[in-house]
């Protein structure tokens, strides 16, 4: 049986991988309300108007980073990930208050990259250090493109804060750029000195951002110093690595000497309760560390929670509902009998204490009411459907966790997180000839011509002579398929996806950004699905090309085969 090439394969994931409380409430942290709370009032939709040179805006929104220049870079894992974003001068009006000269830049790592609705950072005080909005100098506006409900971030940060974890305040904002409505954003309190002063009373300690970072050899280089950068002393990170190497008898005392263990247990359990699958314990990602000057011990601070309240598919490889332990600290503690017991006791205590379904529901109601005026009919329908799913999840989360707890402590069988850096396994070189539009009308295995040479694990394959189809599919995306049968039941496919507008003579960089490449494998004995073999990073060169149906398409593909 011949495999079906189209549909899901074309988009197979390659084309771009504050407490949030009601401001009138008494903060669960016990901190006094101050004027800055007005910036994070969940009952108010902040109105943000940005005026920026149109050319600067185009440059800003098109700045990006890709898997190729992060996880496939030669320096991957050795140092913090370099930011590709520049600051641009602009004027900003917030709720009618004009800040006539500020700086704006794009933000994000990989999953939140977006050209039409970029996440933004605004520094109101770059040119006038007295310029603040109710005492707040910096605004962080997240696009929430991975969250159709728009509410996950505020709800997750609020849940962390309820449990006593230092967490950002959060509210909603409507953003316009040069008069164009960019939609609803999430206004997140940045982890800066004012945040540290609010929660720790002292901002002089070492602050690190963890992005695919952990306390293991080969993983500490990506911790990025956010304070005391001139000192460049990461011995406190190394001390955690050393503590985790202690014998079981000394482990808990060794860890508690460098990490506030009690605080970490709460942070860890809250990542699990909020299903924060892109955080530390699950993905060694999206967290801050702060060494409290009072005792020098690290505290974990949640960040990047737009993937919170994520529901994984059941089946092989799915995590337990009661523990995540990919992160080295969580993994080592959960493997320790007393560490596991203390973690599970903390999980139970949080369910019996700060986890409050009525509070979740009330926040949802208020946030929904806040953003409703900024949504058109079609947007409101999508948001309401997503909120409905979120409401059910939050209402059922306690029961899901408690049912698994009744079965006793779950074993963690998934090990520690494996390397996040991509490695080269070989190279691919191909030539092809076909016509534009053939992808939608022709049998991919019997139309056009291609010749593919592969070197894999230093072994050269025999040249593969196959077919070629290409053309637009949807949403401005075009694909090129170079399929070839190698037996009656086995096939290979070189694949490239790129913006339809680039179907003109020239070179297209396949960097797993706006243009992507891959090598797929098919075996009829394994089922009627293509399996991703490796990613392809290199260049698609179109020697002849045209945008009209039937135009001749001739070119080559050259690149490295990259994978984990």
JOZICOR-V705191 format. One record per pair of residues at least 4 apart in sequence whose C-alpha atoms are under 7 Angstrom apart, sorted by the first residue. I is the first residue (numbers start at 1). J is the second residue. D is the distance in whole Angstrom. If there is no record, write none. Layout:
BEGIN
i:I j:J d:D
i:I j:J d:D
END
This chain:
BEGIN
i:1 j:524 d:7
i:3 j:528 d:6
i:3 j:529 d:7
i:5 j:9 d:6
i:6 j:10 d:6
i:8 j:12 d:6
i:11 j:15 d:6
i:13 j:17 d:6
i:14 j:512 d:6
i:14 j:516 d:6
i:15 j:512 d:7
i:15 j:513 d:7
i:15 j:514 d:6
i:15 j:516 d:6
i:16 j:111 d:7
i:16 j:513 d:6
i:17 j:110 d:7
i:17 j:111 d:5
i:18 j:157 d:7
i:18 j:167 d:5
i:18 j:168 d:3
i:18 j:169 d:2
i:18 j:170 d:5
i:18 j:189 d:6
i:19 j:157 d:5
i:19 j:158 d:4
i:19 j:161 d:5
i:19 j:167 d:6
i:19 j:168 d:6
i:19 j:169 d:4
i:19 j:170 d:6
i:20 j:42 d:7
i:20 j:154 d:5
i:20 j:155 d:7
i:20 j:157 d:6
i:20 j:158 d:5
i:20 j:169 d:5
i:20 j:170 d:4
i:20 j:171 d:6
i:21 j:25 d:7
i:21 j:42 d:7
i:21 j:158 d:6
i:22 j:41 d:6
i:22 j:42 d:6
i:22 j:43 d:7
i:23 j:37 d:6
i:23 j:41 d:5
i:23 j:42 d:7
i:27 j:31 d:6
i:28 j:161 d:7
i:28 j:162 d:5
i:28 j:164 d:7
i:29 j:161 d:7
i:29 j:164 d:6
i:33 j:37 d:7
i:35 j:134 d:6
i:35 j:135 d:7
i:36 j:134 d:5
i:36 j:135 d:6
i:36 j:136 d:6
i:37 j:41 d:6
i:39 j:134 d:7
i:40 j:169 d:6
i:40 j:170 d:5
i:40 j:171 d:5
i:41 j:171 d:6
i:42 j:171 d:5
i:42 j:172 d:7
i:42 j:367 d:6
i:43 j:366 d:6
i:43 j:367 d:7
i:43 j:370 d:6
i:44 j:370 d:6
i:45 j:172 d:5
i:45 j:173 d:5
i:45 j:174 d:7
i:45 j:370 d:6
i:45 j:371 d:7
i:46 j:95 d:6
i:46 j:172 d:6
i:46 j:173 d:4
i:46 j:174 d:6
i:47 j:94 d:6
i:47 j:95 d:5
i:47 j:173 d:6
i:47 j:174 d:5
i:47 j:175 d:6
i:48 j:92 d:7
i:48 j:93 d:6
i:48 j:94 d:5
i:48 j:95 d:7
i:48 j:173 d:7
i:48 j:174 d:6
i:48 j:175 d:5
i:48 j:176 d:6
i:49 j:92 d:6
i:49 j:93 d:5
i:49 j:94 d:6
i:49 j:175 d:6
i:49 j:176 d:5
i:49 j:177 d:6
i:50 j:90 d:7
i:50 j:91 d:6
i:50 j:92 d:5
i:50 j:93 d:7
i:50 j:176 d:6
i:50 j:177 d:5
i:50 j:178 d:6
i:51 j:90 d:6
i:51 j:91 d:5
i:51 j:92 d:6
i:51 j:177 d:6
i:51 j:178 d:5
i:52 j:56 d:7
i:52 j:57 d:6
i:52 j:89 d:7
i:52 j:90 d:5
i:52 j:91 d:7
i:52 j:178 d:7
i:53 j:57 d:6
i:54 j:58 d:6
i:55 j:59 d:6
i:56 j:60 d:6
i:56 j:88 d:7
i:57 j:61 d:6
i:58 j:62 d:6
i:59 j:63 d:6
i:60 j:105 d:7
i:60 j:106 d:6
i:61 j:106 d:7
i:61 j:115 d:5
i:61 j:116 d:7
i:61 j:118 d:6
i:62 j:115 d:5
i:63 j:84 d:7
i:63 j:85 d:6
i:64 j:84 d:7
i:64 j:113 d:7
i:65 j:69 d:7
i:65 j:84 d:7
i:65 j:110 d:7
i:66 j:70 d:6
i:66 j:110 d:7
i:66 j:511 d:7
i:66 j:512 d:6
i:66 j:513 d:5
i:67 j:71 d:5
i:67 j:72 d:6
i:67 j:511 d:7
i:67 j:512 d:6
i:68 j:72 d:5
i:68 j:73 d:6
i:68 j:511 d:5
i:68 j:512 d:6
i:69 j:73 d:5
i:70 j:76 d:6
i:70 j:81 d:7
i:71 j:76 d:6
i:71 j:420 d:7
i:71 j:421 d:5
i:71 j:422 d:6
i:72 j:76 d:7
i:72 j:421 d:6
i:72 j:422 d:5
i:72 j:423 d:7
i:75 j:79 d:7
i:76 j:421 d:6
i:77 j:218 d:6
i:77 j:219 d:6
i:77 j:221 d:6
i:77 j:222 d:6
i:77 j:421 d:7
i:78 j:221 d:5
i:78 j:222 d:6
i:79 j:221 d:4
i:79 j:222 d:5
i:80 j:221 d:6
i:80 j:222 d:4
i:80 j:223 d:6
i:80 j:224 d:5
i:81 j:222 d:7
i:85 j:105 d:6
i:85 j:106 d:6
i:86 j:105 d:6
i:87 j:103 d:6
i:87 j:104 d:5
i:87 j:105 d:5
i:88 j:103 d:5
i:88 j:104 d:5
i:88 j:105 d:6
i:89 j:101 d:7
i:89 j:102 d:6
i:89 j:103 d:5
i:89 j:104 d:6
i:90 j:101 d:6
i:90 j:102 d:5
i:90 j:103 d:6
i:90 j:104 d:7
i:91 j:99 d:6
i:91 j:100 d:4
i:91 j:101 d:5
i:91 j:102 d:6
i:92 j:98 d:6
i:92 j:99 d:5
i:92 j:100 d:6
i:92 j:102 d:7
i:93 j:97 d:5
i:93 j:98 d:4
i:93 j:99 d:6
i:94 j:98 d:7
i:99 j:124 d:7
i:101 j:127 d:7
i:102 j:123 d:6
i:102 j:124 d:5
i:102 j:125 d:7
i:102 j:126 d:6
i:102 j:127 d:7
i:103 j:122 d:6
i:103 j:123 d:5
i:103 j:124 d:7
i:103 j:126 d:7
i:104 j:120 d:7
i:104 j:121 d:6
i:104 j:122 d:5
i:104 j:123 d:6
i:105 j:120 d:6
i:105 j:121 d:5
i:105 j:122 d:7
i:106 j:118 d:6
i:106 j:119 d:6
i:106 j:120 d:5
i:106 j:121 d:6
i:107 j:119 d:5
i:107 j:120 d:5
i:107 j:121 d:6
i:108 j:112 d:6
i:108 j:113 d:6
i:108 j:119 d:7
i:109 j:113 d:7
i:112 j:145 d:6
i:112 j:146 d:7
i:113 j:118 d:7
i:114 j:118 d:5
i:117 j:143 d:6
i:117 j:182 d:6
i:118 j:143 d:6
i:119 j:141 d:6
i:119 j:142 d:5
i:119 j:143 d:5
i:120 j:140 d:6
i:120 j:141 d:5
i:120 j:142 d:6
i:121 j:139 d:6
i:121 j:140 d:5
i:121 j:141 d:6
i:122 j:138 d:6
i:122 j:139 d:5
i:122 j:140 d:7
i:123 j:137 d:6
i:123 j:138 d:5
i:123 j:139 d:7
i:124 j:131 d:6
i:124 j:132 d:6
i:124 j:137 d:5
i:124 j:138 d:6
i:125 j:129 d:4
i:125 j:130 d:6
i:125 j:131 d:5
i:125 j:132 d:7
i:125 j:137 d:6
i:131 j:137 d:7
i:132 j:136 d:5
i:132 j:137 d:5
i:133 j:137 d:6
i:139 j:189 d:7
i:140 j:187 d:6
i:140 j:188 d:5
i:140 j:189 d:7
i:140 j:190 d:6
i:141 j:185 d:6
i:141 j:186 d:5
i:141 j:187 d:5
i:141 j:188 d:6
i:142 j:185 d:6
i:142 j:186 d:5
i:142 j:187 d:7
i:143 j:185 d:5
i:143 j:186 d:7
i:144 j:150 d:6
i:144 j:185 d:7
i:144 j:186 d:7
i:144 j:306 d:7
i:146 j:306 d:7
i:147 j:152 d:7
i:147 j:306 d:6
i:148 j:382 d:7
i:148 j:383 d:6
i:148 j:386 d:6
i:149 j:383 d:5
i:149 j:384 d:7
i:149 j:386 d:5
i:149 j:387 d:5
i:151 j:155 d:6
i:152 j:156 d:6
i:152 j:306 d:6
i:152 j:308 d:6
i:152 j:309 d:7
i:153 j:157 d:6
i:153 j:305 d:5
i:153 j:306 d:5
i:154 j:158 d:6
i:154 j:170 d:5
i:154 j:171 d:6
i:155 j:159 d:6
i:155 j:360 d:7
i:156 j:160 d:6
i:156 j:274 d:6
i:156 j:305 d:7
i:156 j:308 d:7
i:157 j:161 d:6
i:157 j:167 d:6
i:157 j:168 d:6
i:158 j:162 d:6
i:159 j:163 d:6
i:160 j:164 d:7
i:160 j:165 d:5
i:160 j:167 d:6
i:160 j:270 d:6
i:161 j:165 d:5
i:161 j:166 d:6
i:161 j:167 d:6
i:162 j:354 d:6
i:163 j:354 d:5
i:165 j:267 d:6
i:166 j:199 d:6
i:166 j:301 d:6
i:167 j:301 d:6
i:167 j:302 d:6
i:168 j:188 d:6
i:168 j:189 d:5
i:168 j:190 d:7
i:169 j:188 d:6
i:169 j:189 d:5
i:170 j:187 d:6
i:170 j:188 d:5
i:170 j:189 d:6
i:171 j:186 d:6
i:171 j:187 d:5
i:171 j:188 d:7
i:172 j:184 d:7
i:172 j:185 d:6
i:172 j:186 d:5
i:172 j:187 d:5
i:173 j:184 d:6
i:173 j:185 d:5
i:173 j:186 d:6
i:173 j:187 d:6
i:174 j:183 d:6
i:174 j:184 d:5
i:174 j:185 d:6
i:174 j:374 d:7
i:175 j:181 d:6
i:175 j:182 d:5
i:175 j:183 d:6
i:175 j:184 d:6
i:175 j:185 d:7
i:176 j:180 d:5
i:176 j:181 d:4
i:176 j:182 d:5
i:177 j:181 d:7
i:177 j:182 d:7
i:184 j:374 d:7
i:191 j:195 d:6
i:192 j:196 d:6
i:193 j:197 d:6
i:193 j:203 d:5
i:194 j:198 d:6
i:195 j:199 d:6
i:196 j:200 d:6
i:196 j:201 d:7
i:196 j:202 d:6
i:196 j:203 d:5
i:197 j:201 d:4
i:197 j:202 d:5
i:197 j:203 d:5
i:200 j:292 d:7
i:202 j:293 d:7
i:204 j:293 d:7
i:205 j:290 d:7
i:205 j:291 d:5
i:205 j:292 d:6
i:205 j:293 d:5
i:206 j:227 d:6
i:206 j:228 d:6
i:206 j:290 d:6
i:206 j:291 d:5
i:207 j:225 d:6
i:207 j:226 d:5
i:207 j:227 d:5
i:207 j:289 d:6
i:207 j:290 d:5
i:207 j:291 d:7
i:208 j:223 d:6
i:208 j:224 d:5
i:208 j:225 d:5
i:208 j:226 d:5
i:208 j:288 d:6
i:208 j:289 d:5
i:208 j:290 d:7
i:209 j:223 d:6
i:209 j:224 d:5
i:209 j:225 d:7
i:209 j:226 d:7
i:209 j:287 d:6
i:209 j:288 d:4
i:209 j:289 d:6
i:210 j:222 d:7
i:210 j:223 d:5
i:210 j:224 d:7
i:210 j:285 d:6
i:210 j:286 d:6
i:210 j:287 d:5
i:210 j:288 d:6
i:211 j:222 d:6
i:211 j:223 d:7
i:211 j:284 d:7
i:211 j:285 d:5
i:211 j:286 d:6
i:212 j:222 d:7
i:212 j:284 d:5
i:212 j:285 d:5
i:213 j:219 d:5
i:213 j:220 d:6
i:213 j:222 d:5
i:213 j:223 d:6
i:213 j:284 d:6
i:213 j:285 d:6
i:214 j:219 d:5
i:214 j:220 d:6
i:214 j:284 d:6
i:214 j:327 d:7
i:214 j:328 d:6
i:215 j:219 d:6
i:215 j:220 d:6
i:215 j:240 d:6
i:215 j:241 d:5
i:215 j:328 d:6
i:216 j:220 d:6
i:216 j:241 d:6
i:216 j:328 d:7
i:225 j:229 d:6
i:234 j:238 d:7
i:235 j:239 d:6
i:236 j:240 d:7
i:237 j:241 d:7
i:238 j:242 d:6
i:239 j:243 d:6
i:239 j:258 d:7
i:240 j:244 d:6
i:240 j:255 d:7
i:240 j:258 d:6
i:241 j:245 d:7
i:242 j:246 d:7
i:243 j:251 d:7
i:243 j:254 d:5
i:243 j:255 d:5
i:244 j:251 d:7
i:244 j:255 d:7
i:244 j:332 d:7
i:246 j:250 d:6
i:246 j:251 d:5
i:246 j:254 d:7
i:247 j:251 d:6
i:248 j:336 d:7
i:250 j:254 d:6
i:251 j:255 d:6
i:252 j:256 d:6
i:253 j:257 d:6
i:255 j:259 d:6
i:255 j:261 d:7
i:256 j:260 d:5
i:256 j:261 d:5
i:257 j:297 d:7
i:258 j:297 d:5
i:258 j:298 d:6
i:259 j:297 d:5
i:259 j:298 d:4
i:259 j:299 d:6
i:260 j:264 d:6
i:260 j:297 d:6
i:260 j:298 d:6
i:260 j:299 d:6
i:261 j:265 d:6
i:262 j:266 d:7
i:263 j:267 d:6
i:263 j:299 d:7
i:264 j:268 d:6
i:264 j:299 d:7
i:264 j:300 d:6
i:265 j:269 d:6
i:265 j:343 d:6
i:265 j:346 d:7
i:266 j:270 d:6
i:266 j:346 d:6
i:267 j:271 d:6
i:267 j:300 d:7
i:268 j:272 d:7
i:268 j:281 d:7
i:269 j:273 d:6
i:269 j:346 d:7
i:269 j:347 d:5
i:270 j:274 d:6
i:271 j:275 d:6
i:271 j:276 d:5
i:271 j:279 d:7
i:272 j:276 d:6
i:272 j:322 d:7
i:272 j:323 d:6
i:272 j:324 d:6
i:274 j:308 d:6
i:274 j:309 d:5
i:275 j:308 d:5
i:275 j:309 d:5
i:275 j:310 d:6
i:276 j:305 d:6
i:276 j:307 d:6
i:276 j:308 d:4
i:276 j:309 d:6
i:276 j:310 d:7
i:277 j:282 d:5
i:277 j:283 d:6
i:277 j:307 d:7
i:277 j:308 d:6
i:277 j:310 d:7
i:278 j:282 d:6
i:278 j:283 d:5
i:278 j:285 d:6
i:278 j:286 d:7
i:278 j:307 d:6
i:279 j:283 d:5
i:279 j:284 d:6
i:279 j:285 d:5
i:279 j:286 d:5
i:279 j:287 d:6
i:280 j:284 d:4
i:280 j:285 d:5
i:280 j:286 d:7
i:280 j:287 d:6
i:280 j:327 d:6
i:281 j:324 d:5
i:281 j:325 d:5
i:281 j:326 d:6
i:281 j:327 d:5
i:281 j:330 d:6
i:282 j:324 d:5
i:282 j:325 d:6
i:282 j:326 d:5
i:282 j:327 d:6
i:283 j:326 d:7
i:283 j:327 d:7
i:284 j:327 d:5
i:286 j:302 d:7
i:286 j:303 d:5
i:286 j:304 d:5
i:287 j:300 d:7
i:287 j:301 d:6
i:287 j:302 d:5
i:287 j:303 d:5
i:288 j:300 d:6
i:288 j:301 d:5
i:288 j:302 d:6
i:288 j:303 d:7
i:289 j:298 d:6
i:289 j:299 d:6
i:289 j:300 d:5
i:289 j:301 d:6
i:290 j:298 d:5
i:290 j:299 d:5
i:290 j:300 d:7
i:291 j:296 d:5
i:291 j:297 d:5
i:291 j:298 d:4
i:291 j:299 d:6
i:292 j:296 d:5
i:292 j:297 d:6
i:292 j:298 d:6
i:312 j:318 d:7
i:313 j:318 d:7
i:314 j:318 d:6
i:319 j:324 d:7
i:320 j:410 d:7
i:321 j:401 d:6
i:321 j:404 d:7
i:322 j:401 d:6
i:325 j:330 d:5
i:325 j:331 d:4
i:325 j:416 d:7
i:326 j:330 d:7
i:326 j:331 d:6
i:326 j:415 d:6
i:326 j:416 d:4
i:326 j:417 d:5
i:327 j:331 d:6
i:327 j:416 d:6
i:327 j:417 d:6
i:328 j:332 d:6
i:328 j:416 d:6
i:329 j:333 d:6
i:330 j:334 d:6
i:331 j:335 d:6
i:331 j:416 d:7
i:332 j:336 d:7
i:333 j:339 d:5
i:333 j:340 d:6
i:334 j:339 d:6
i:334 j:340 d:4
i:335 j:340 d:7
i:336 j:340 d:6
i:337 j:341 d:6
i:338 j:342 d:6
i:339 j:343 d:6
i:340 j:344 d:6
i:341 j:345 d:6
i:342 j:346 d:6
i:343 j:347 d:6
i:344 j:348 d:6
i:345 j:349 d:6
i:346 j:350 d:6
i:347 j:351 d:6
i:348 j:352 d:6
i:349 j:353 d:6
i:350 j:354 d:5
i:350 j:355 d:6
i:351 j:355 d:5
i:351 j:398 d:7
i:356 j:360 d:6
i:357 j:361 d:6
i:357 j:394 d:7
i:357 j:395 d:6
i:358 j:362 d:6
i:359 j:363 d:6
i:360 j:364 d:6
i:361 j:365 d:6
i:362 j:366 d:6
i:363 j:367 d:6
i:364 j:368 d:6
i:365 j:369 d:6
i:366 j:370 d:6
i:367 j:371 d:6
i:368 j:372 d:6
i:371 j:375 d:7
i:375 j:379 d:6
i:375 j:380 d:5
i:376 j:380 d:6
i:377 j:381 d:6
i:378 j:382 d:7
i:379 j:383 d:6
i:380 j:384 d:6
i:381 j:385 d:6
i:382 j:386 d:6
i:383 j:387 d:6
i:384 j:388 d:6
i:385 j:389 d:7
i:386 j:390 d:6
i:387 j:391 d:6
i:388 j:392 d:6
i:389 j:393 d:6
i:390 j:394 d:6
i:391 j:395 d:6
i:392 j:396 d:6
i:393 j:397 d:6
i:396 j:400 d:6
i:397 j:401 d:6
i:398 j:402 d:6
i:399 j:403 d:6
i:400 j:404 d:7
i:401 j:405 d:6
i:402 j:406 d:6
i:403 j:407 d:7
i:405 j:409 d:7
i:420 j:564 d:7
i:421 j:564 d:7
i:422 j:562 d:6
i:422 j:563 d:5
i:422 j:564 d:5
i:423 j:562 d:5
i:423 j:563 d:6
i:423 j:564 d:6
i:424 j:560 d:6
i:424 j:561 d:6
i:424 j:562 d:5
i:424 j:563 d:7
i:425 j:456 d:6
i:425 j:457 d:6
i:425 j:561 d:6
i:425 j:562 d:6
i:426 j:455 d:5
i:426 j:456 d:4
i:426 j:457 d:6
i:426 j:458 d:7
i:426 j:560 d:6
i:426 j:561 d:5
i:427 j:454 d:6
i:427 j:455 d:5
i:427 j:456 d:7
i:427 j:559 d:6
i:427 j:560 d:4
i:427 j:561 d:5
i:428 j:453 d:6
i:428 j:454 d:5
i:428 j:455 d:7
i:428 j:558 d:6
i:428 j:559 d:6
i:428 j:560 d:6
i:428 j:561 d:7
i:429 j:452 d:6
i:429 j:453 d:5
i:429 j:454 d:7
i:429 j:557 d:6
i:429 j:558 d:5
i:429 j:559 d:7
i:430 j:450 d:7
i:430 j:451 d:5
i:430 j:452 d:4
i:430 j:453 d:6
i:430 j:556 d:5
i:430 j:557 d:5
i:430 j:558 d:7
i:431 j:450 d:6
i:431 j:451 d:5
i:431 j:452 d:7
i:431 j:555 d:6
i:431 j:556 d:4
i:431 j:557 d:6
i:432 j:449 d:6
i:432 j:450 d:4
i:432 j:451 d:7
i:432 j:468 d:6
i:432 j:554 d:6
i:432 j:555 d:6
i:432 j:556 d:6
i:433 j:448 d:6
i:433 j:449 d:5
i:433 j:450 d:7
i:433 j:468 d:7
i:433 j:553 d:6
i:433 j:554 d:4
i:433 j:555 d:7
i:434 j:448 d:5
i:434 j:449 d:7
i:434 j:468 d:6
i:434 j:469 d:6
i:434 j:552 d:6
i:434 j:553 d:5
i:434 j:554 d:7
i:435 j:469 d:7
i:435 j:470 d:7
i:435 j:550 d:5
i:435 j:551 d:5
i:435 j:552 d:4
i:435 j:553 d:5
i:436 j:470 d:6
i:436 j:471 d:5
i:436 j:548 d:7
i:436 j:549 d:5
i:436 j:550 d:5
i:436 j:551 d:5
i:436 j:552 d:6
i:436 j:553 d:6
i:437 j:470 d:6
i:437 j:471 d:4
i:437 j:472 d:7
i:437 j:549 d:5
i:437 j:550 d:6
i:438 j:442 d:5
i:438 j:469 d:5
i:438 j:470 d:6
i:438 j:471 d:6
i:439 j:444 d:7
i:439 j:469 d:5
i:439 j:470 d:5
i:439 j:471 d:5
i:442 j:447 d:6
i:443 j:447 d:6
i:444 j:467 d:7
i:444 j:468 d:6
i:444 j:469 d:6
i:444 j:483 d:7
i:445 j:467 d:5
i:445 j:483 d:6
i:445 j:484 d:7
i:446 j:467 d:6
i:447 j:467 d:6
i:447 j:468 d:6
i:447 j:469 d:7
i:448 j:467 d:5
i:448 j:468 d:5
i:448 j:469 d:6
i:449 j:466 d:6
i:449 j:467 d:4
i:449 j:468 d:5
i:450 j:465 d:6
i:450 j:466 d:5
i:450 j:467 d:5
i:450 j:468 d:6
i:450 j:482 d:6
i:451 j:463 d:7
i:451 j:464 d:6
i:451 j:465 d:5
i:451 j:466 d:6
i:452 j:463 d:6
i:452 j:464 d:5
i:452 j:465 d:6
i:453 j:461 d:7
i:453 j:463 d:5
i:453 j:464 d:6
i:454 j:460 d:6
i:454 j:461 d:5
i:455 j:459 d:5
i:455 j:460 d:4
i:455 j:461 d:6
i:456 j:460 d:6
i:464 j:484 d:7
i:465 j:484 d:7
i:466 j:482 d:7
i:466 j:483 d:6
i:466 j:484 d:4
i:467 j:482 d:6
i:467 j:483 d:6
i:467 j:484 d:6
i:468 j:481 d:6
i:468 j:482 d:5
i:468 j:483 d:7
i:469 j:480 d:6
i:469 j:481 d:5
i:469 j:482 d:7
i:470 j:479 d:6
i:470 j:480 d:4
i:470 j:481 d:6
i:471 j:478 d:5
i:471 j:479 d:6
i:471 j:480 d:7
i:472 j:477 d:6
i:472 j:478 d:4
i:472 j:479 d:6
i:472 j:500 d:6
i:473 j:477 d:6
i:473 j:478 d:6
i:476 j:499 d:6
i:476 j:500 d:5
i:477 j:497 d:7
i:477 j:498 d:6
i:477 j:499 d:5
i:477 j:500 d:5
i:478 j:497 d:6
i:478 j:498 d:5
i:478 j:499 d:6
i:478 j:500 d:5
i:479 j:496 d:6
i:479 j:497 d:4
i:479 j:498 d:6
i:480 j:495 d:6
i:480 j:496 d:5
i:480 j:497 d:6
i:481 j:493 d:7
i:481 j:494 d:6
i:481 j:495 d:5
i:481 j:496 d:7
i:482 j:493 d:5
i:482 j:494 d:5
i:482 j:495 d:6
i:483 j:492 d:6
i:483 j:493 d:4
i:483 j:494 d:6
i:484 j:491 d:6
i:484 j:492 d:6
i:484 j:493 d:6
i:485 j:490 d:6
i:485 j:491 d:4
i:485 j:492 d:7
i:486 j:490 d:6
i:486 j:491 d:5
i:489 j:523 d:6
i:489 j:524 d:5
i:490 j:522 d:6
i:490 j:523 d:5
i:490 j:524 d:7
i:491 j:521 d:6
i:491 j:522 d:5
i:491 j:523 d:7
i:492 j:520 d:6
i:492 j:521 d:5
i:492 j:522 d:6
i:493 j:519 d:6
i:493 j:520 d:5
i:493 j:521 d:6
i:494 j:518 d:6
i:494 j:519 d:5
i:494 j:520 d:6
i:495 j:517 d:5
i:495 j:518 d:5
i:495 j:519 d:6
i:496 j:516 d:6
i:496 j:517 d:4
i:496 j:518 d:7
i:497 j:515 d:6
i:497 j:516 d:5
i:497 j:517 d:6
i:498 j:514 d:6
i:498 j:515 d:4
i:498 j:516 d:7
i:499 j:514 d:7
i:499 j:515 d:7
i:503 j:545 d:6
i:503 j:546 d:6
i:503 j:547 d:6
i:504 j:542 d:7
i:504 j:545 d:5
i:504 j:546 d:6
i:505 j:542 d:5
i:505 j:543 d:5
i:505 j:544 d:5
i:505 j:545 d:5
i:506 j:541 d:6
i:506 j:542 d:5
i:506 j:543 d:7
i:507 j:539 d:6
i:507 j:540 d:6
i:507 j:541 d:4
i:507 j:542 d:6
i:508 j:539 d:6
i:508 j:540 d:5
i:508 j:541 d:6
i:509 j:515 d:7
i:509 j:538 d:6
i:509 j:539 d:5
i:509 j:540 d:6
i:510 j:515 d:5
i:510 j:516 d:5
i:510 j:517 d:6
i:510 j:537 d:5
i:510 j:538 d:5
i:510 j:539 d:6
i:510 j:540 d:7
i:511 j:515 d:6
i:511 j:516 d:6
i:511 j:537 d:5
i:511 j:538 d:7
i:512 j:516 d:4
i:512 j:517 d:7
i:517 j:535 d:6
i:517 j:536 d:5
i:517 j:537 d:6
i:518 j:534 d:6
i:518 j:535 d:4
i:518 j:536 d:4
i:519 j:532 d:6
i:519 j:533 d:6
i:519 j:534 d:5
i:519 j:535 d:6
i:519 j:536 d:7
i:520 j:530 d:6
i:520 j:531 d:6
i:520 j:532 d:5
i:520 j:533 d:5
i:521 j:530 d:6
i:521 j:531 d:5
i:521 j:532 d:6
i:521 j:533 d:6
i:522 j:529 d:7
i:522 j:530 d:5
i:522 j:531 d:6
i:523 j:527 d:7
i:524 j:528 d:6
i:534 j:561 d:6
i:534 j:562 d:6
i:534 j:563 d:5
i:535 j:561 d:6
i:535 j:562 d:5
i:535 j:563 d:6
i:536 j:559 d:6
i:536 j:560 d:6
i:536 j:561 d:5
i:536 j:562 d:6
i:537 j:559 d:5
i:537 j:560 d:5
i:537 j:561 d:7
i:537 j:562 d:7
i:538 j:558 d:6
i:538 j:559 d:4
i:538 j:560 d:6
i:539 j:557 d:6
i:539 j:558 d:5
i:539 j:559 d:6
i:540 j:556 d:6
i:540 j:557 d:5
i:540 j:558 d:7
i:541 j:555 d:5
i:541 j:556 d:5
i:541 j:557 d:6
i:542 j:554 d:6
i:542 j:555 d:4
i:542 j:556 d:7
i:543 j:554 d:6
i:543 j:555 d:5
i:544 j:552 d:6
i:544 j:553 d:5
i:544 j:554 d:5
i:544 j:555 d:7
i:545 j:551 d:7
i:545 j:552 d:6
i:545 j:553 d:5
i:545 j:554 d:7
i:546 j:551 d:5
i:546 j:552 d:7
i:547 j:551 d:7
END
